[in-house]
């Protein structure tokens, strides 16, 4: 039986466009901490992340700046 390749999850906040909307993954040390799903645009992704930040701020202070999000959506190959 072939050994299954381990998926490398990039650390930090990343997003990927799917047919059902934008999925946002928050990961640390190669492990997913949270997945936020179904956003229809990047502005709403920012609103969702700020809402999450406000919830977490009750336990720990977070800066209210714009979050850095890495886009993992596969890019279409350029035609020659």
Order of alpha helices (4+ residues) and beta strands (2+ residues): beta-beta-beta-alpha-beta
